[in-house]
Structure formats: structure tokens, C-alpha cells
Amino acid sequence: MIDLETSPGVSVEAFESLVTLQKLTLEAGLSENLKQLTFRILNRSVAYCRYDRAALWDLRGKSVKLLGVSGAGEINRQSPLVCEWRNLVRAMTSRDAPAIIEPALLPGREDTWNELTRRTRGLSVIWLPIAVDGRTVAGLWLERWSGGRFTPGDLARVEILALAYGVAWRSLARKPNLVLGKLRSRRWLTVAAAAILLVGALCFVKLPLRIVAHCEIVPKNPVAITAPLNGVIDEIPVLPGRSVEVGDLLAVYDKRVASEEIKVAEQQVQIIESDLQRARVQAFDDLSARSEIALLENRLEQEKVRLRIARHRVDQLEVRAPVRGTLMFDDPHEWRGRPVQVGQRLMMIVDPKQTKLRIWLPEHDNIKFDHDKPLTVILDSDPRSSRSATLRFLANHSQLNSDGIPCFRAEADWIEPEPNMKMGLQGTAVLYGDPVPLGYWLLRRPLAAVRDFSGT
């Protein structure tokens, strides 16, 4: 321990300066990272050598980078002051030696120096390089304002401090090289390996192209009941969903018009038969009446044909079931009094145990499908289970579905039919195409959207 009273060669000021230097050296050596060391260099060095402002510059790269400014938590690296500082540091003839900056050391930047001097009312600057293993890694810019001047003694003092900061900087620089460097190198190797594996998977791993489309259960081989003649429906005596047998009454036409047609046809036949009988009797006495007989016979034949047609129409006024099954049609009350044309569908008779799947494929999903691979069907009423079907038919032209969207209609048969499958149920069908690379499998739709948008 130094006793100042018995050591007349050591002044109190020199002792305090030595203690401060030792304290700053220890603090710098205990810095856990470069950010903490930068803060201590900028804000703690003032205890050893007074200054008004300090700036620390990173000189490790090709460009000069500002690490921090004393008393400032955040810095704007594009501010005019930082740009002026950067120009002055770049213009220095030598950044590897400590010096008291003079305009002569800044060739071409005298105007910038004079402007800073004017704003600070007299500027004095010390440039203090911080070296690691003989290479300058940073530079400390110390300013005194308002006419305060740095002396060669101040420069000699801070040179010692620069050595301490260099030692602390080197200790921090070695840690990443020994530990973090290995970790980072391993991390980059891992990332690179993962990227290579990902690219390889996208290019070489193939998956069947998968299309999801809306579907519904429809009857298989339904029997259409159509209108046998033009007329007006008088009654539909059956209800939708009812089971019918062969010959059951399904629909009844309004019989009034057909009945009147039969009466008129019968009267016409009777009148012509009377005229024909009278002409035959007159033909014995009047030779000219014989020519009228042939004409009346032709007219009689025509009227008999009309009578047969009218009777046939009456027979068709009642529509009966040609096969047994379950009826499918709209509300029967809406058919009452509705005029119909020949061939117009009134209803269908279906076998509830025979169903198939109707699929509506969007236009942009009409790809080449693998007909040997079963479809996966998930019904909305039972999403917990899936069923399998085989693609049987795919239209080669588009048509509008129930929502008015252009789609391609497809049909599929159940692999394992279920007798209690309800018609009209809807769901989702998953169809599979040829195997394609994983990258195309993932990016097919985004790529199509980009090409549609760009037009290329």
C-alpha cells in the first residue's frame, strides 16, 4: 500500500489517476459482450480524461461504421453530424496512430472541420486507435468544446487506456472464435444441409397430385316418368319418397278436353256412317251417287282414326308406374293445374339401394387422373369416416353446377355399396392424379395464380 505522506514523489492526483485507470481496466475486462464494452469506453473514460463528447468507430470492415456516441442510447447513422464525422474519419491520413487532430491531418475536409469548430465554439479532438494483435479494430474520437484544448500529456495518458481497451476487445473477440464460432459454423452447416435436403425433397420426392372437389349422392339407373301427352295435370296422388309397385297410379291429367274430343269424334263417325249408308241406297237409282260413296268411305276412315287417337289419349290420362321403386320429385301440390308438354319429366323412380357419386370438378382442377386409384369420399353428415369409390365417368366439356359455376361433371361407383346410403347427401371427394414432384404439388395453384396475374 502506498503511503502518500511518506512518499513525497507521488501526488494525490497521480494516485487517483492510477486508481481510475486500474478501475477502468478491470471494468473493460469484465465486459460480457462488445455492446457492454462499447458503452464503458464511451461513457466511463471521461473519469480518466475529461471530454465533452466521444464517438467509437468500427474499423474492422472496408467501411467505417459508428458503434455509439457517449450519452446517447440510440443513434441515427444517417444524421448530418454522423455523416460529417464519417467523412472526417475517412479523410484521416493515418488511423493507426494516436494523435491530436489538426486540419492538416484531414486533407480535403478542412471545411467540414471548420464547420464543426464553429458549432462547438472551438473544437479539439483526440483520435485514439484500439488495436488487437497489431491490427486496428476501432477508433475512439474524443472532443473538447468551447476552446478547451487537449495537450500532449492528455494524449499520453489515454494511450495507456487504449492498451487496456485493446486487451478487453481481444478477449471478447476470442470467445466467439472458440465457442460461438463453432456453434455458428455448425448452425450454418445444419442450415445448409437442411436447405439441400429441402430442395432435394421438392425436386425428387414425388406424391400423387391430389384434387378436392364437391360431390353428392345420386340415384343409379333411375327410371324417368315423363308426360305422355300435352295437357294439364289435375292431380298427383302420391307423395315423394313413397314406395310404389308396378301399375300404381302416379299422375292424372285433366280429362275434360280429352272427353270432349272423344264425343266429337264419335259424332263425326256416326254422321259419316249415316251419309255413307244413304249414298249406297241412292246409288241403285242414281249413278252419280256412286262417286260420292268412295269419298265418304275415305272420310269415315279418317274419323275412325281420329276416334282411336282420342281414345288412346284418354287411356294416357292416367300415368302409372312401369317399375317398382321409390319416387323422387318436387312438391305434388305444385303440379296441380300445371300444363305439361310431351316428354317433360314429372318424377323419377329409383332403387334406394343403388346409388352412385356425382362429382363437380372446378375447371382449374381438371387434371389427368389415375383411374386405378380409388377416390376418398368424406360425407358432411359423417366426417369421422371415409368411403372409397372408383372413377367411372368424366365429361369432356364443362357445364354449370347448381351454384352457377362452370365445372366438369364426373361420376363414380362405390367400391363397397351401402344399402342404407341416403340420396342427396353431400360431401367432399378426393381424387388422385399422376405422381408429381413435391415442389409442384405444393406450388401448383400459387404458380397458376401468378401466371394468370402476370399473363405469362
C-alpha positions as CSV (number, residue, x, y, z in Angstrom):
1,M,0.0,0.0,0.0
2,I,1.3,3.4,-1.0
3,D,1.5,6.0,1.9
4,L,1.3,9.4,0.3
5,E,2.7,11.1,3.4
6,T,5.9,9.1,3.3
7,S,6.1,9.1,-0.5
8,P,6.7,12.7,-1.4
9,G,7.3,11.7,-5.1
10,V,3.7,10.5,-5.5
11,S,1.0,13.2,-5.7
12,V,-2.6,12.7,-4.7
13,E,-3.7,13.5,-8.3
14,A,-1.4,10.9,-9.8
15,F,-2.5,8.3,-7.3
16,E,-6.2,8.9,-8.1
17,S,-5.4,8.8,-11.8
18,L,-3.7,5.5,-11.3
19,V,-6.7,4.1,-9.3
20,T,-9.1,5.3,-12.0
21,L,-7.0,3.7,-14.8
22,Q,-7.0,0.4,-12.9
23,K,-10.7,0.6,-12.3
24,L,-11.5,1.3,-15.9
25,T,-9.2,-1.5,-17.0
26,L,-11.0,-4.0,-14.7
27,E,-14.4,-2.9,-15.9
28,A,-13.4,-3.3,-19.5
29,G,-12.0,-6.7,-18.9
30,L,-15.2,-7.8,-17.1
31,S,-17.4,-6.8,-20.1
32,E,-19.6,-9.7,-21.2
33,N,-20.0,-8.6,-24.8
34,L,-19.0,-5.9,-27.3
35,K,-22.1,-3.8,-26.7
36,Q,-21.2,-3.5,-22.9
37,L,-17.6,-2.7,-23.7
38,T,-18.6,0.0,-26.2
39,F,-20.8,1.6,-23.5
40,R,-18.0,1.6,-21.0
41,I,-15.5,3.0,-23.5
42,L,-17.8,5.9,-24.4
43,N,-19.2,6.8,-21.0
44,R,-16.7,5.7,-18.4
45,S,-13.5,7.0,-20.0
46,V,-14.4,10.5,-19.0
47,A,-13.4,9.7,-15.4
48,Y,-9.8,9.3,-16.6
49,C,-9.6,12.1,-19.2
50,R,-12.2,14.8,-19.4
51,Y,-14.0,15.3,-22.7
52,D,-17.4,16.7,-23.8
53,R,-18.3,14.0,-26.3
54,A,-16.9,10.7,-27.5
55,A,-17.7,8.6,-30.6
56,L,-16.5,5.0,-31.2
57,W,-15.9,3.8,-34.7
58,D,-15.7,0.2,-36.0
59,L,-12.7,-0.1,-38.4
60,R,-12.8,-3.9,-39.0
61,G,-14.6,-3.8,-42.3
62,K,-14.0,-1.9,-45.5
63,S,-16.4,0.8,-44.5
64,V,-16.3,2.9,-41.3
65,K,-19.2,2.2,-39.0
66,L,-20.3,4.2,-36.0
67,L,-20.7,2.0,-32.9
68,G,-22.0,4.6,-30.5
69,V,-21.9,8.1,-29.1
70,S,-21.5,9.0,-25.4
71,G,-24.7,9.9,-23.6
72,A,-26.9,8.6,-26.5
73,G,-28.9,5.3,-26.3
74,E,-29.8,5.3,-29.9
75,I,-28.1,7.0,-32.8
76,N,-29.2,8.0,-36.3
77,R,-26.4,6.8,-38.6
78,Q,-27.8,9.0,-41.4
79,S,-27.9,12.2,-39.5
80,P,-25.8,15.2,-40.8
81,L,-23.4,15.1,-37.8
82,V,-22.7,11.4,-38.2
83,C,-22.1,11.9,-42.0
84,E,-19.6,14.8,-41.2
85,W,-17.8,12.6,-38.6
86,R,-17.6,9.7,-41.1
87,N,-16.1,12.0,-43.7
88,L,-13.5,13.3,-41.3
89,V,-12.5,9.8,-40.2
90,R,-12.2,8.6,-43.8
91,A,-10.1,11.6,-44.6
92,M,-7.5,11.0,-41.9
93,T,-4.1,10.3,-43.2
94,S,-3.5,7.7,-40.6
95,R,-6.0,5.9,-38.4
96,D,-3.5,3.6,-36.8
97,A,-1.6,6.1,-34.6
98,P,-3.0,8.2,-31.7
99,A,-3.0,11.9,-32.5
100,I,-4.4,15.3,-31.6
101,I,-6.4,16.1,-34.8
102,E,-5.4,19.1,-36.8
103,P,-6.8,20.3,-40.1
104,A,-3.6,19.3,-41.8
105,L,-4.4,15.6,-40.9
106,L,-7.7,15.9,-42.8
107,P,-6.9,16.8,-46.4
108,G,-9.9,17.9,-48.4
109,R,-12.1,18.1,-45.3
110,E,-11.0,21.5,-43.9
111,D,-14.4,23.0,-44.5
112,T,-16.1,20.2,-42.5
113,W,-13.7,20.6,-39.7
114,N,-14.2,24.4,-39.6
115,E,-18.0,23.9,-39.5
116,L,-17.7,21.6,-36.5
117,T,-15.3,24.0,-34.8
118,R,-17.8,26.8,-35.3
119,R,-20.7,24.9,-33.9
120,T,-18.7,23.8,-30.8
121,R,-17.2,27.2,-30.4
122,G,-13.7,25.9,-30.6
123,L,-13.0,22.2,-31.1
124,S,-10.2,20.0,-30.0
125,V,-10.1,16.3,-30.9
126,I,-8.0,13.3,-29.9
127,W,-8.0,10.2,-32.1
128,L,-7.3,7.0,-30.1
129,P,-6.9,3.8,-32.1
130,I,-7.8,0.5,-30.4
131,A,-5.7,-2.4,-31.7
132,V,-5.9,-6.1,-31.3
133,D,-2.9,-8.2,-32.2
134,G,-1.3,-5.3,-34.0
135,R,-4.4,-4.6,-36.1
136,T,-6.6,-1.5,-35.6
137,V,-10.2,-2.7,-35.0
138,A,-11.7,0.5,-33.6
139,G,-11.1,4.2,-33.1
140,L,-12.2,6.5,-30.3
141,W,-13.0,10.1,-31.2
142,L,-12.8,12.4,-28.1
143,E,-13.9,16.1,-28.3
144,R,-13.5,19.1,-26.1
145,W,-15.6,22.2,-26.8
146,S,-15.6,25.9,-26.2
147,G,-11.9,26.4,-26.6
148,G,-10.8,23.5,-24.3
149,R,-7.6,22.0,-25.7
150,F,-6.1,18.5,-25.5
151,T,-2.4,18.5,-24.6
152,P,0.3,16.0,-25.4
153,G,0.1,14.9,-21.8
154,D,-3.6,14.0,-22.2
155,L,-2.7,12.1,-25.4
156,A,0.0,10.1,-23.5
157,R,-2.5,9.3,-20.7
158,V,-5.2,8.0,-23.0
159,E,-2.7,5.9,-24.9
160,I,-2.4,3.7,-21.8
161,L,-6.2,3.4,-21.6
162,A,-6.3,2.4,-25.3
163,L,-4.0,-0.6,-24.5
164,A,-6.4,-1.7,-21.8
165,Y,-9.4,-1.5,-24.2
166,G,-7.5,-3.4,-26.8
167,V,-6.9,-6.3,-24.3
168,A,-10.6,-6.4,-23.4
169,W,-11.6,-6.3,-27.0
170,R,-9.3,-9.2,-27.8
171,S,-10.7,-11.3,-25.0
172,L,-14.2,-10.7,-26.4
173,A,-13.1,-11.5,-29.9
174,R,-11.6,-14.8,-28.9
175,K,-14.8,-16.1,-27.3
176,P,-16.8,-16.3,-30.4
177,N,-13.8,-17.8,-32.3
178,L,-13.5,-20.6,-29.7
179,V,-17.1,-21.3,-28.8
180,L,-19.7,-19.3,-30.7
181,G,-17.7,-19.7,-33.9
182,K,-18.0,-23.5,-33.7
183,L,-21.7,-23.2,-32.8
184,R,-22.3,-20.8,-35.7
185,S,-20.3,-23.0,-38.1
186,R,-22.3,-26.0,-37.0
187,R,-25.5,-24.0,-37.3
188,W,-24.7,-22.9,-40.8
189,L,-23.8,-26.4,-41.7
190,T,-27.1,-27.6,-40.3
191,V,-29.0,-24.9,-42.2
192,A,-27.1,-25.7,-45.4
193,A,-27.8,-29.4,-45.0
194,A,-31.5,-28.7,-44.3
195,A,-31.7,-26.5,-47.3
196,I,-30.1,-29.1,-49.6
197,L,-32.5,-31.8,-48.2
198,L,-35.5,-29.4,-48.7
199,V,-34.5,-28.7,-52.3
200,G,-33.9,-32.4,-52.9
201,A,-37.3,-33.3,-51.4
202,L,-39.0,-30.6,-53.5
203,C,-37.4,-31.9,-56.7
204,F,-37.1,-35.7,-56.3
205,V,-39.8,-36.7,-53.8
206,K,-43.0,-37.4,-55.7
207,L,-46.5,-37.5,-54.5
208,P,-49.8,-38.2,-56.3
209,L,-51.5,-34.9,-57.3
210,R,-54.5,-34.5,-55.0
211,I,-57.7,-32.7,-56.0
212,V,-60.5,-32.0,-53.6
213,A,-64.0,-31.5,-55.2
214,H,-67.6,-31.2,-54.1
215,C,-69.8,-34.3,-54.5
216,E,-73.3,-35.6,-53.9
217,I,-75.0,-39.0,-53.7
218,V,-77.4,-39.5,-56.6
219,P,-79.5,-42.5,-57.7
220,K,-78.1,-45.1,-60.1
221,N,-80.1,-46.1,-63.1
222,P,-83.2,-44.1,-62.3
223,V,-86.4,-44.5,-64.4
224,A,-87.8,-41.2,-65.6
225,I,-91.5,-40.8,-65.7
226,T,-92.3,-38.3,-68.5
227,A,-95.5,-36.7,-69.7
228,P,-97.1,-39.0,-72.3
229,L,-99.1,-36.1,-74.0
230,N,-99.7,-32.4,-73.9
231,G,-102.2,-31.3,-71.3
232,V,-102.8,-30.1,-67.7
233,I,-102.0,-32.1,-64.6
234,D,-105.1,-32.5,-62.5
235,E,-103.7,-34.4,-59.6
236,I,-100.5,-36.2,-58.2
237,P,-102.0,-38.8,-55.8
238,V,-98.6,-39.9,-54.5
239,L,-96.0,-38.3,-52.2
240,P,-92.2,-38.0,-52.7
241,G,-90.2,-40.8,-51.1
242,R,-93.1,-43.3,-51.3
243,S,-92.5,-46.8,-52.5
244,V,-94.7,-47.8,-55.5
245,E,-95.4,-51.1,-57.3
246,V,-95.9,-51.7,-60.9
247,G,-99.2,-50.2,-62.1
248,D,-99.6,-47.8,-59.2
249,L,-101.3,-44.5,-60.2
250,L,-98.7,-41.7,-60.3
251,A,-100.5,-38.8,-62.0
252,V,-103.9,-37.9,-63.5
253,Y,-104.5,-35.4,-66.4
254,D,-107.4,-33.1,-66.6
255,K,-109.9,-35.3,-68.5
256,R,-112.4,-32.6,-69.7
257,V,-110.7,-31.8,-73.0
258,A,-110.0,-35.4,-73.9
259,S,-113.6,-36.4,-73.1
260,E,-115.0,-33.7,-75.4
261,E,-112.6,-34.8,-78.2
262,I,-114.0,-38.4,-77.9
263,K,-117.6,-37.2,-78.1
264,V,-116.9,-35.1,-81.1
265,A,-115.0,-37.9,-82.9
266,E,-117.9,-40.4,-82.2
267,Q,-120.5,-38.0,-83.5
268,Q,-118.4,-37.4,-86.7
269,V,-118.2,-41.2,-87.2
270,Q,-121.9,-41.6,-86.8
271,I,-122.7,-38.7,-89.2
272,I,-120.4,-40.0,-91.9
273,E,-121.7,-43.6,-91.5
274,S,-125.3,-42.3,-92.0
275,D,-124.3,-40.3,-95.1
276,L,-122.5,-43.4,-96.4
277,Q,-125.5,-45.6,-95.9
278,R,-127.8,-43.1,-97.6
279,A,-125.4,-42.8,-100.6
280,R,-125.3,-46.6,-101.0
281,V,-129.1,-46.7,-101.1
282,Q,-129.3,-43.9,-103.7
283,A,-126.6,-45.5,-105.9
284,F,-129.2,-48.1,-107.1
285,D,-131.3,-45.4,-108.8
286,D,-128.7,-42.6,-109.3
287,L,-125.4,-43.5,-111.0
288,S,-123.9,-40.1,-109.9
289,A,-124.2,-41.1,-106.2
290,R,-121.7,-43.9,-106.7
291,S,-118.8,-41.4,-106.9
292,E,-119.8,-40.0,-103.5
293,I,-119.5,-43.4,-101.9
294,A,-115.7,-43.6,-102.2
295,L,-115.3,-40.1,-100.8
296,L,-117.5,-40.8,-97.8
297,E,-115.6,-44.1,-97.2
298,N,-112.3,-42.2,-97.0
299,R,-113.8,-39.6,-94.6
300,L,-115.2,-42.3,-92.5
301,E,-111.8,-44.0,-92.2
302,Q,-110.2,-40.7,-91.2
303,E,-112.7,-40.0,-88.5
304,K,-112.3,-43.6,-87.1
305,V,-108.5,-42.9,-86.9
306,R,-109.2,-39.7,-85.0
307,L,-111.6,-41.6,-82.7
308,R,-108.9,-44.1,-82.0
309,I,-106.4,-41.4,-81.2
310,A,-108.8,-39.7,-78.9
311,R,-109.5,-43.0,-77.1
312,H,-105.7,-43.5,-76.8
313,R,-105.3,-40.1,-75.3
314,V,-108.0,-40.9,-72.8
315,D,-106.1,-44.1,-71.9
316,Q,-102.9,-42.0,-71.3
317,L,-104.7,-39.6,-68.9
318,E,-103.6,-41.8,-66.0
319,V,-99.9,-42.2,-65.6
320,R,-98.9,-45.5,-63.9
321,A,-95.6,-46.8,-62.5
322,P,-93.8,-49.0,-65.0
323,V,-91.4,-50.5,-62.3
324,R,-91.3,-50.7,-58.6
325,G,-89.1,-48.4,-56.5
326,T,-89.1,-45.1,-54.6
327,L,-90.5,-41.8,-56.0
328,M,-88.4,-38.7,-56.4
329,F,-90.0,-35.4,-57.4
330,D,-91.0,-32.0,-56.1
331,D,-94.0,-31.0,-54.0
332,P,-97.0,-32.7,-55.6
333,H,-99.3,-29.6,-54.9
334,E,-97.2,-27.5,-57.2
335,W,-98.0,-29.8,-60.1
336,R,-101.8,-29.4,-59.8
337,G,-103.1,-27.3,-62.7
338,R,-99.7,-27.1,-64.4
339,P,-99.6,-27.5,-68.2
340,V,-97.0,-30.0,-69.4
341,Q,-95.5,-31.0,-72.8
342,V,-94.9,-34.4,-74.2
343,G,-91.7,-35.8,-72.8
344,Q,-91.5,-33.4,-69.9
345,R,-90.2,-35.2,-66.8
346,L,-92.6,-35.5,-64.0
347,M,-90.7,-37.6,-61.5
348,M,-88.2,-40.5,-61.2
349,I,-88.5,-43.9,-59.8
350,V,-85.3,-45.1,-58.1
351,D,-83.9,-48.0,-56.2
352,P,-82.7,-46.6,-52.9
353,K,-80.2,-49.5,-52.6
354,Q,-78.5,-48.4,-55.8
355,T,-76.6,-45.1,-55.6
356,K,-73.6,-43.5,-57.2
357,L,-71.4,-40.4,-56.6
358,R,-71.6,-37.3,-58.7
359,I,-68.6,-35.0,-58.6
360,W,-68.2,-31.4,-59.7
361,L,-64.6,-30.6,-60.7
362,P,-63.6,-27.0,-61.0
363,E,-62.2,-26.1,-64.4
364,H,-58.7,-25.4,-63.0
365,D,-58.6,-28.9,-61.3
366,N,-59.4,-31.0,-64.4
367,I,-56.1,-32.8,-64.4
368,K,-55.1,-36.3,-65.7
369,F,-56.5,-38.7,-63.0
370,D,-55.4,-42.2,-62.1
371,H,-58.5,-44.3,-62.7
372,D,-56.9,-47.2,-60.9
373,K,-56.5,-45.4,-57.6
374,P,-59.7,-45.3,-55.5
375,L,-61.3,-42.0,-54.6
376,T,-61.7,-41.0,-51.0
377,V,-65.2,-39.7,-50.1
378,I,-65.9,-37.8,-46.9
379,L,-69.6,-37.0,-46.3
380,D,-70.6,-33.9,-44.5
381,S,-73.1,-35.9,-42.4
382,D,-70.4,-38.3,-41.2
383,P,-67.0,-36.6,-41.3
384,R,-65.5,-39.2,-38.9
385,S,-65.3,-41.9,-41.6
386,S,-64.4,-42.1,-45.2
387,R,-65.5,-44.3,-48.1
388,S,-64.0,-45.4,-51.3
389,A,-65.2,-45.2,-54.9
390,T,-63.9,-45.8,-58.4
391,L,-64.0,-43.0,-61.0
392,R,-66.3,-44.2,-63.9
393,F,-67.0,-41.2,-66.0
394,L,-65.5,-37.7,-66.6
395,A,-67.2,-35.3,-69.0
396,N,-65.1,-33.7,-71.7
397,H,-66.9,-30.4,-71.6
398,S,-67.8,-28.1,-68.7
399,Q,-71.3,-27.2,-67.5
400,L,-72.8,-25.1,-64.8
401,N,-73.4,-26.7,-61.4
402,S,-76.2,-25.8,-59.0
403,D,-74.3,-22.7,-57.9
404,G,-73.8,-21.5,-61.4
405,I,-70.0,-22.3,-61.5
406,P,-68.5,-23.9,-64.6
407,C,-67.4,-27.4,-63.7
408,F,-66.6,-30.8,-65.2
409,R,-69.1,-33.4,-64.1
410,A,-67.7,-36.8,-63.0
411,E,-69.3,-39.9,-61.7
412,A,-68.0,-42.7,-59.5
413,D,-69.3,-46.1,-58.3
414,W,-68.9,-47.3,-54.7
415,I,-66.4,-50.0,-54.1
416,E,-68.4,-51.3,-51.2
417,P,-72.0,-50.2,-51.7
418,E,-74.0,-49.4,-48.5
419,P,-77.7,-50.3,-48.7
420,N,-78.8,-47.5,-46.4
421,M,-76.9,-44.7,-48.2
422,K,-79.3,-41.7,-48.4
423,M,-79.6,-39.9,-51.7
424,G,-78.9,-36.2,-51.7
425,L,-76.2,-36.3,-49.1
426,Q,-73.2,-34.0,-50.0
427,G,-69.6,-34.1,-49.1
428,T,-66.0,-33.9,-50.4
429,A,-64.3,-36.3,-52.9
430,V,-60.5,-36.6,-53.0
431,L,-59.2,-37.6,-56.5
432,Y,-55.7,-38.6,-57.3
433,G,-53.6,-37.9,-60.3
434,D,-50.2,-39.0,-61.5
435,P,-47.2,-38.6,-59.2
436,V,-45.5,-35.2,-59.4
437,P,-42.6,-33.6,-57.6
438,L,-43.3,-32.3,-54.1
439,G,-42.5,-28.7,-55.2
440,Y,-45.1,-28.8,-58.0
441,W,-47.5,-30.5,-55.6
442,L,-47.2,-27.5,-53.2
443,L,-46.9,-24.7,-55.7
444,R,-49.3,-25.7,-58.5
445,R,-52.1,-23.3,-57.5
446,P,-49.9,-20.4,-56.5
447,L,-48.0,-20.8,-59.7
448,A,-51.2,-20.8,-61.7
449,A,-52.4,-17.7,-59.9
450,V,-49.1,-15.9,-60.6
451,R,-49.3,-16.8,-64.3
452,D,-52.9,-15.7,-64.5
453,F,-52.0,-12.4,-62.9
454,S,-48.9,-11.7,-64.9
455,G,-50.2,-13.1,-68.2
456,T,-47.1,-15.1,-68.9
